Amino acid sequence: MQEGFSFMGMQGDTYAAHQDLGGSGSCLRRFNAMPFL
């Protein structure tokens, strides 16, 4: 089992990405409201 926050997706001007919350790649160790600048 992994510890962290579930990453559901992100959305920009013309870009959107979503992930399966059941997948191992959706777990982030640290949460940041603005991970990208």
PDBQT receptor file of N, H, CA, C and O in Angstrom, charges set to zero:
ATOM      1  N   MET A   1       0.836  -1.166   0.000  1.00  0.00    +0.000 N 
ATOM      2  CA  MET A   1       0.000   0.000   0.000  1.00  0.00    +0.000 C 
ATOM      3  C   MET A   1       0.889   1.240   0.000  1.00  0.00    +0.000 C 
ATOM      4  O   MET A   1       1.947   1.263   0.629  1.00  0.00    +0.000 OA
ATOM      5  N   GLN A   2       0.447   2.257  -0.707  1.00  0.00    +0.000 N 
ATOM      6  H   GLN A   2      -0.413   2.239  -1.218  1.00  0.00    +0.000 HD
ATOM      7  CA  GLN A   2       1.240   3.473  -0.802  1.00  0.00    +0.000 C 
ATOM      8  C   GLN A   2       0.647   4.570   0.070  1.00  0.00    +0.000 C 
ATOM      9  O   GLN A   2      -0.561   4.608   0.305  1.00  0.00    +0.000 OA
ATOM     10  N   GLU A   3       1.506   5.455   0.544  1.00  0.00    +0.000 N 
ATOM     11  H   GLU A   3       2.487   5.423   0.353  1.00  0.00    +0.000 HD
ATOM     12  CA  GLU A   3       1.066   6.609   1.323  1.00  0.00    +0.000 C 
ATOM     13  C   GLU A   3       1.190   7.847   0.463  1.00  0.00    +0.000 C 
ATOM     14  O   GLU A   3       2.145   7.981  -0.302  1.00  0.00    +0.000 OA
ATOM     15  N   GLY A   4       0.233   8.755   0.579  1.00  0.00    +0.000 N 
ATOM     16  H   GLY A   4      -0.543   8.647   1.200  1.00  0.00    +0.000 HD
ATOM     17  CA  GLY A   4       0.298   9.999  -0.166  1.00  0.00    +0.000 C 
ATOM     18  C   GLY A   4      -1.092  10.500  -0.503  1.00  0.00    +0.000 C 
ATOM     19  O   GLY A   4      -2.079  10.105   0.118  1.00  0.00    +0.000 OA
ATOM     20  N   PHE A   5      -1.156  11.371  -1.489  1.00  0.00    +0.000 N 
ATOM     21  H   PHE A   5      -0.354  11.692  -1.993  1.00  0.00    +0.000 HD
ATOM     22  CA  PHE A   5      -2.400  11.987  -1.925  1.00  0.00    +0.000 C 
ATOM     23  C   PHE A   5      -2.770  11.438  -3.293  1.00  0.00    +0.000 C 
ATOM     24  O   PHE A   5      -1.896  11.191  -4.124  1.00  0.00    +0.000 OA
ATOM     25  N   SER A   6      -4.062  11.245  -3.529  1.00  0.00    +0.000 N 
ATOM     26  H   SER A   6      -4.772  11.445  -2.854  1.00  0.00    +0.000 HD
ATOM     27  CA  SER A   6      -4.527  10.748  -4.823  1.00  0.00    +0.000 C 
ATOM     28  C   SER A   6      -4.554  11.896  -5.818  1.00  0.00    +0.000 C 
ATOM     29  O   SER A   6      -5.143  12.943  -5.551  1.00  0.00    +0.000 OA
ATOM     30  N   PHE A   7      -3.915  11.700  -6.965  1.00  0.00    +0.000 N 
ATOM     31  H   PHE A   7      -3.436  10.850  -7.182  1.00  0.00    +0.000 HD
ATOM     32  CA  PHE A   7      -3.871  12.702  -8.025  1.00  0.00    +0.000 C 
ATOM     33  C   PHE A   7      -4.892  12.319  -9.079  1.00  0.00    +0.000 C 
ATOM     34  O   PHE A   7      -4.714  11.330  -9.790  1.00  0.00    +0.000 OA
ATOM     35  N   MET A   8      -5.973  13.104  -9.185  1.00  0.00    +0.000 N 
ATOM     36  H   MET A   8      -6.118  13.907  -8.607  1.00  0.00    +0.000 HD
ATOM     37  CA  MET A   8      -7.038  12.780 -10.127  1.00  0.00    +0.000 C 
ATOM     38  C   MET A   8      -6.762  13.353 -11.505  1.00  0.00    +0.000 C 
ATOM     39  O   MET A   8      -7.007  12.677 -12.505  1.00  0.00    +0.000 OA
ATOM     40  N   GLY A   9      -6.257  14.579 -11.589  1.00  0.00    +0.000 N 
ATOM     41  H   GLY A   9      -6.058  15.128 -10.777  1.00  0.00    +0.000 HD
ATOM     42  CA  GLY A   9      -6.000  15.165 -12.894  1.00  0.00    +0.000 C 
ATOM     43  C   GLY A   9      -5.608  16.620 -12.786  1.00  0.00    +0.000 C 
ATOM     44  O   GLY A   9      -5.572  17.203 -11.703  1.00  0.00    +0.000 OA
ATOM     45  N   MET A  10      -5.312  17.195 -13.950  1.00  0.00    +0.000 N 
ATOM     46  H   MET A  10      -5.341  16.722 -14.830  1.00  0.00    +0.000 HD
ATOM     47  CA  MET A  10      -4.973  18.612 -14.021  1.00  0.00    +0.000 C 
ATOM     48  C   MET A  10      -5.537  19.171 -15.313  1.00  0.00    +0.000 C 
ATOM     49  O   MET A  10      -5.790  18.431 -16.264  1.00  0.00    +0.000 OA
ATOM     50  N   GLN A  11      -5.734  20.492 -15.343  1.00  0.00    +0.000 N 
ATOM     51  H   GLN A  11      -5.528  21.093 -14.570  1.00  0.00    +0.000 HD
ATOM     52  CA  GLN A  11      -6.303  21.123 -16.513  1.00  0.00    +0.000 C 
ATOM     53  C   GLN A  11      -5.665  22.483 -16.711  1.00  0.00    +0.000 C 
ATOM     54  O   GLN A  11      -5.504  23.248 -15.760  1.00  0.00    +0.000 OA
ATOM     55  N   GLY A  12      -5.300  22.785 -17.963  1.00  0.00    +0.000 N 
ATOM     56  H   GLY A  12      -5.431  22.163 -18.736  1.00  0.00    +0.000 HD
ATOM     57  CA  GLY A  12      -4.734  24.079 -18.314  1.00  0.00    +0.000 C 
ATOM     58  C   GLY A  12      -5.585  24.731 -19.384  1.00  0.00    +0.000 C 
ATOM     59  O   GLY A  12      -6.755  24.382 -19.540  1.00  0.00    +0.000 OA
ATOM     60  N   ASP A  13      -5.017  25.679 -20.128  1.00  0.00    +0.000 N 
ATOM     61  H   ASP A  13      -4.066  25.963 -20.001  1.00  0.00    +0.000 HD
ATOM     62  CA  ASP A  13      -5.769  26.370 -21.183  1.00  0.00    +0.000 C 
ATOM     63  C   ASP A  13      -6.344  25.391 -22.200  1.00  0.00    +0.000 C 
ATOM     64  O   ASP A  13      -7.557  25.337 -22.404  1.00  0.00    +0.000 OA
ATOM     65  N   THR A  14      -5.475  24.629 -22.829  1.00  0.00    +0.000 N 
ATOM     66  H   THR A  14      -4.490  24.673 -22.664  1.00  0.00    +0.000 HD
ATOM     67  CA  THR A  14      -5.925  23.685 -23.863  1.00  0.00    +0.000 C 
ATOM     68  C   THR A  14      -5.492  22.265 -23.554  1.00  0.00    +0.000 C 
ATOM     69  O   THR A  14      -5.522  21.407 -24.436  1.00  0.00    +0.000 OA
ATOM     70  N   TYR A  15      -5.090  22.002 -22.323  1.00  0.00    +0.000 N 
ATOM     71  H   TYR A  15      -5.066  22.699 -21.607  1.00  0.00    +0.000 HD
ATOM     72  CA  TYR A  15      -4.550  20.689 -21.960  1.00  0.00    +0.000 C 
ATOM     73  C   TYR A  15      -5.255  20.161 -20.719  1.00  0.00    +0.000 C 
ATOM     74  O   TYR A  15      -5.446  20.888 -19.744  1.00  0.00    +0.000 OA
ATOM     75  N   ALA A  16      -5.634  18.905 -20.765  1.00  0.00    +0.000 N 
ATOM     76  H   ALA A  16      -5.478  18.315 -21.558  1.00  0.00    +0.000 HD
ATOM     77  CA  ALA A  16      -6.236  18.258 -19.598  1.00  0.00    +0.000 C 
ATOM     78  C   ALA A  16      -5.697  16.842 -19.505  1.00  0.00    +0.000 C 
ATOM     79  O   ALA A  16      -5.532  16.169 -20.522  1.00  0.00    +0.000 OA
ATOM     80  N   ALA A  17      -5.422  16.392 -18.299  1.00  0.00    +0.000 N 
ATOM     81  H   ALA A  17      -5.556  16.939 -17.473  1.00  0.00    +0.000 HD
ATOM     82  CA  ALA A  17      -4.924  15.032 -18.078  1.00  0.00    +0.000 C 
ATOM     83  C   ALA A  17      -5.608  14.465 -16.845  1.00  0.00    +0.000 C 
ATOM     84  O   ALA A  17      -5.738  15.144 -15.827  1.00  0.00    +0.000 OA
ATOM     85  N   HIS A  18      -6.044  13.214 -16.944  1.00  0.00    +0.000 N 
ATOM     86  H   HIS A  18      -5.938  12.662 -17.771  1.00  0.00    +0.000 HD
ATOM     87  CA  HIS A  18      -6.720  12.553 -15.834  1.00  0.00    +0.000 C 
ATOM     88  C   HIS A  18      -6.110  11.181 -15.640  1.00  0.00    +0.000 C 
ATOM     89  O   HIS A  18      -5.564  10.604 -16.580  1.00  0.00    +0.000 OA
ATOM     90  N   GLN A  19      -6.197  10.654 -14.430  1.00  0.00    +0.000 N 
ATOM     91  H   GLN A  19      -6.640  11.123 -13.666  1.00  0.00    +0.000 HD
ATOM     92  CA  GLN A  19      -5.634   9.339 -14.113  1.00  0.00    +0.000 C 
ATOM     93  C   GLN A  19      -6.655   8.488 -13.385  1.00  0.00    +0.000 C 
ATOM     94  O   GLN A  19      -7.578   9.001 -12.754  1.00  0.00    +0.000 OA
ATOM     95  N   ASP A  20      -6.478   7.193 -13.481  1.00  0.00    +0.000 N 
ATOM     96  H   ASP A  20      -5.728   6.775 -13.994  1.00  0.00    +0.000 HD
ATOM     97  CA  ASP A  20      -7.273   6.239 -12.717  1.00  0.00    +0.000 C 
ATOM     98  C   ASP A  20      -6.817   6.291 -11.265  1.00  0.00    +0.000 C 
ATOM     99  O   ASP A  20      -5.640   6.063 -10.984  1.00  0.00    +0.000 OA
ATOM    100  N   LEU A  21      -7.725   6.586 -10.337  1.00  0.00    +0.000 N 
ATOM    101  H   LEU A  21      -8.680   6.771 -10.566  1.00  0.00    +0.000 HD
ATOM    102  CA  LEU A  21      -7.351   6.701  -8.928  1.00  0.00    +0.000 C 
ATOM    103  C   LEU A  21      -6.950   5.364  -8.329  1.00  0.00    +0.000 C 
ATOM    104  O   LEU A  21      -6.340   5.334  -7.261  1.00  0.00    +0.000 OA
ATOM    105  N   GLY A  22      -7.274   4.260  -8.984  1.00  0.00    +0.000 N 
ATOM    106  H   GLY A  22      -7.769   4.285  -9.852  1.00  0.00    +0.000 HD
ATOM    107  CA  GLY A  22      -6.888   2.944  -8.491  1.00  0.00    +0.000 C 
ATOM    108  C   GLY A  22      -5.496   2.536  -8.923  1.00  0.00    +0.000 C 
ATOM    109  O   GLY A  22      -4.964   1.545  -8.423  1.00  0.00    +0.000 OA
ATOM    110  N   GLY A  23      -4.890   3.284  -9.846  1.00  0.00    +0.000 N 
ATOM    111  H   GLY A  23      -5.323   4.089 -10.252  1.00  0.00    +0.000 HD
ATOM    112  CA  GLY A  23      -3.556   2.953 -10.336  1.00  0.00    +0.000 C 
ATOM    113  C   GLY A  23      -2.464   3.437  -9.396  1.00  0.00    +0.000 C 
ATOM    114  O   GLY A  23      -2.655   4.399  -8.652  1.00  0.00    +0.000 OA
ATOM    115  N   SER A  24      -1.324   2.768  -9.434  1.00  0.00    +0.000 N 
ATOM    116  H   SER A  24      -1.169   1.986 -10.038  1.00  0.00    +0.000 HD
ATOM    117  CA  SER A  24      -0.224   3.145  -8.543  1.00  0.00    +0.000 C 
ATOM    118  C   SER A  24       0.400   4.480  -8.929  1.00  0.00    +0.000 C 
ATOM    119  O   SER A  24       1.039   5.113  -8.088  1.00  0.00    +0.000 OA
ATOM    120  N   GLY A  25       0.240   4.923 -10.155  1.00  0.00    +0.000 N 
ATOM    121  H   GLY A  25      -0.279   4.409 -10.838  1.00  0.00    +0.000 HD
ATOM    122  CA  GLY A  25       0.804   6.196 -10.586  1.00  0.00    +0.000 C 
ATOM    123  C   GLY A  25       0.018   7.404 -10.127  1.00  0.00    +0.000 C 
ATOM    124  O   GLY A  25       0.448   8.535 -10.355  1.00  0.00    +0.000 OA
ATOM    125  N   SER A  26      -1.125   7.199  -9.485  1.00  0.00    +0.000 N 
ATOM    126  H   SER A  26      -1.474   6.281  -9.300  1.00  0.00    +0.000 HD
ATOM    127  CA  SER A  26      -1.947   8.330  -9.057  1.00  0.00    +0.000 C 
ATOM    128  C   SER A  26      -1.618   8.799  -7.647  1.00  0.00    +0.000 C 
ATOM    129  O   SER A  26      -2.255   9.729  -7.152  1.00  0.00    +0.000 OA
ATOM    130  N   CYS A  27      -0.644   8.186  -6.987  1.00  0.00    +0.000 N 
ATOM    131  H   CYS A  27      -0.127   7.431  -7.389  1.00  0.00    +0.000 HD
ATOM    132  CA  CYS A  27      -0.302   8.543  -5.606  1.00  0.00    +0.000 C 
ATOM    133  C   CYS A  27       0.886   9.508  -5.586  1.00  0.00    +0.000 C 
ATOM    134  O   CYS A  27       1.974   9.171  -6.052  1.00  0.00    +0.000 OA
ATOM    135  N   LEU A  28       0.669  10.706  -5.044  1.00  0.00    +0.000 N 
ATOM    136  H   LEU A  28      -0.215  10.980  -4.666  1.00  0.00    +0.000 HD
ATOM    137  CA  LEU A  28       1.736  11.698  -4.906  1.00  0.00    +0.000 C 
ATOM    138  C   LEU A  28       2.159  11.765  -3.446  1.00  0.00    +0.000 C 
ATOM    139  O   LEU A  28       1.310  11.802  -2.556  1.00  0.00    +0.000 OA
ATOM    140  N   ARG A  29       3.455  11.780  -3.193  1.00  0.00    +0.000 N 
ATOM    141  H   ARG A  29       4.145  11.750  -3.916  1.00  0.00    +0.000 HD
ATOM    142  CA  ARG A  29       3.948  11.841  -1.812  1.00  0.00    +0.000 C 
ATOM    143  C   ARG A  29       3.658  13.188  -1.164  1.00  0.00    +0.000 C 
ATOM    144  O   ARG A  29       3.350  13.250   0.026  1.00  0.00    +0.000 OA
ATOM    145  N   ARG A  30       3.756  14.276  -1.945  1.00  0.00    +0.000 N 
ATOM    146  H   ARG A  30       4.007  14.225  -2.912  1.00  0.00    +0.000 HD
ATOM    147  CA  ARG A  30       3.512  15.613  -1.402  1.00  0.00    +0.000 C 
ATOM    148  C   ARG A  30       2.424  16.286  -2.218  1.00  0.00    +0.000 C 
ATOM    149  O   ARG A  30       2.342  16.087  -3.430  1.00  0.00    +0.000 OA
ATOM    150  N   PHE A  31       1.582  17.086  -1.558  1.00  0.00    +0.000 N 
ATOM    151  H   PHE A  31       1.648  17.248  -0.574  1.00  0.00    +0.000 HD
ATOM    152  CA  PHE A  31       0.522  17.826  -2.237  1.00  0.00    +0.000 C 
ATOM    153  C   PHE A  31       0.972  19.257  -2.449  1.00  0.00    +0.000 C 
ATOM    154  O   PHE A  31       1.529  19.882  -1.547  1.00  0.00    +0.000 OA
ATOM    155  N   ASN A  32       0.729  19.776  -3.647  1.00  0.00    +0.000 N 
ATOM    156  H   ASN A  32       0.277  19.268  -4.380  1.00  0.00    +0.000 HD
ATOM    157  CA  ASN A  32       1.019  21.167  -3.959  1.00  0.00    +0.000 C 
ATOM    158  C   ASN A  32      -0.128  21.674  -4.821  1.00  0.00    +0.000 C 
ATOM    159  O   ASN A  32      -0.434  21.072  -5.851  1.00  0.00    +0.000 OA
ATOM    160  N   ALA A  33      -0.766  22.765  -4.422  1.00  0.00    +0.000 N 
ATOM    161  H   ALA A  33      -0.517  23.253  -3.586  1.00  0.00    +0.000 HD
ATOM    162  CA  ALA A  33      -1.904  23.292  -5.170  1.00  0.00    +0.000 C 
ATOM    163  C   ALA A  33      -1.496  23.768  -6.559  1.00  0.00    +0.000 C 
ATOM    164  O   ALA A  33      -2.314  23.734  -7.479  1.00  0.00    +0.000 OA
ATOM    165  N   MET A  34      -0.251  24.211  -6.736  1.00  0.00    +0.000 N 
ATOM    166  H   MET A  34       0.413  24.238  -5.989  1.00  0.00    +0.000 HD
ATOM    167  CA  MET A  34       0.240  24.661  -8.038  1.00  0.00    +0.000 C 
ATOM    168  C   MET A  34       1.557  23.949  -8.340  1.00  0.00    +0.000 C 
ATOM    169  O   MET A  34       2.624  24.542  -8.183  1.00  0.00    +0.000 OA
ATOM    170  N   PRO A  35       1.498  22.683  -8.772  1.00  0.00    +0.000 N 
ATOM    171  CA  PRO A  35       2.739  21.933  -8.991  1.00  0.00    +0.000 C 
ATOM    172  C   PRO A  35       3.550  22.406 -10.195  1.00  0.00    +0.000 C 
ATOM    173  O   PRO A  35       4.743  22.118 -10.287  1.00  0.00    +0.000 OA
ATOM    174  N   PHE A  36       2.910  23.137 -11.126  1.00  0.00    +0.000 N 
ATOM    175  H   PHE A  36       1.941  23.371 -11.052  1.00  0.00    +0.000 HD
ATOM    176  CA  PHE A  36       3.604  23.589 -12.332  1.00  0.00    +0.000 C 
ATOM    177  C   PHE A  36       3.417  25.084 -12.489  1.00  0.00    +0.000 C 
ATOM    178  O   PHE A  36       2.347  25.619 -12.198  1.00  0.00    +0.000 OA
ATOM    179  N   LEU A  37       4.459  25.756 -12.950  1.00  0.00    +0.000 N 
ATOM    180  H   LEU A  37       5.328  25.321 -13.187  1.00  0.00    +0.000 HD
ATOM    181  CA  LEU A  37       4.371  27.203 -13.193  1.00  0.00    +0.000 C 
ATOM    182  C   LEU A  37       4.348  27.476 -14.665  1.00  0.00    +0.000 C 
ATOM    183  O   LEU A  37       4.277  28.634 -15.077  1.00  0.00    +0.000 OA
TER     184      LEU A  37
